Amino acid sequence: MKFLQSNYKSRPSARRHRIEIWRVVRDNERGFVKDKSTKVAEVWASVEPISERLRVQYQSVSVAASHSITVDGSTDVKETDKIKFGAREFDILTVKQVDEVKRDKIIITQEIRPK
């Protein structure tokens, strides 16, 4: 008897990348306003480039998305945060909950190119 294999990866194997979520905090120190970045969390995630078909779909709503990052649904992440993945840095464009059970969050990002 031949067993059927699905293309679905289990969560532990799909989330094999370690990412950091950074939040920009505005600090008013002695009358000077400056932005400080603080690391909010370090979580396991799935980091995948967005295909051209999806990129065109997102362009219709004027989003220049480059990567899709999937994290656990309980992860505290906001659209104003940044994501660091190794030496790479990403701006968060949208955050959406996948289902009612809050199992997964999909974060649509744009990679920040070094100057």
N, C-alpha and C positions, 0 to 999 in steps of 0.2 A: 504494500500500500504506500502510495506516495503522499507525503504531507504537503499541504499548501503553505507557501510562505507569503506573508504580506509585505508590502513596501513600508509599512508603518514601523518606525523605530520606537523602542520603548523610551520612556522619559529619561532614564539615567544615561543611555547612550546618545540620545539626541542632544542633551544639554551637556556638552563636554568642554565648553569654553568658560573660563573664569573671567568675569567682567566686574568693573567697579562703577558704581553710580555716584556721581559727584553733584552736589547742590551748591549753587551760588548764593551766598548769604551776604546781604548788604549790612555793612558795619559802619556805624556813625561814631567814630572815635575822635574825641576832642574837636568836634565841629567839622571833621573831614569825612566825607562819605567815600568808602572804598569797598570793593567787592572782594570777598574771600570765598574760596572754594573749599568745601569740606566733604570728605568721603562719607556718604550715607550708608552704603552697603557694598558688600562683595558677594556676588551670587554666581551660581552656575547658569549658563544660558546657551541657547542655540543661536549662532550668528550666521546668517545666510545672505548673500547678495540678492538683490531683487532683479528678477528677469526683465528683459526689455518690454515684454507684454504688460507686466504690472507697472513698470515705470511710466509707460504711456498712459495707462489708466490713472495713475496718481497725478500725472502732469495735467490732466483735465481739471483738477482742482488745485492747480498751481503748487504742487509739492514736488520738489526735486529729490525724491527718495533714492537712497543707494543701498541700504541694508535693512533686513527685517531681523529683529532680535526677539526671541521668545524666552520669557522667564516665568517663574512660578507666580501664580495669581495673587499671592499674598505680599509680593514685593512692593515696597513703597517707592514708587517712581512717578515723577511729574513731568509735564512737557517742558518745564523750564530747566530740568536737570541736564547733565551731560554724562556720556558713557565713555569709559576708557577701557580699551581692549588691547592689552600689551602696550605698544607704542602708538597705537591708533586712537583717535578721539572722534566721537560722534555727537552731533546735535540731535535732540529728540524732536521729531515733528508731530507725531501722534502716539497716543497710548490707548489701546483698546482691550477690553476684557473679552475673551473668546466666548465664554458660555456663562450661564447662570450660576454654575457651581464654583466659579472663580478658580478654575484649575490652571489656566494659562493666561498670560498677558502678552500681547504682541505689540512691540515697540517699533514703529517705523522711523528710521533715522537717516541722516545725511552725514557722510564722512567729511570731517574737516581736513582739508588738505594742508600739509605744512607749508609755510611760506618760504 
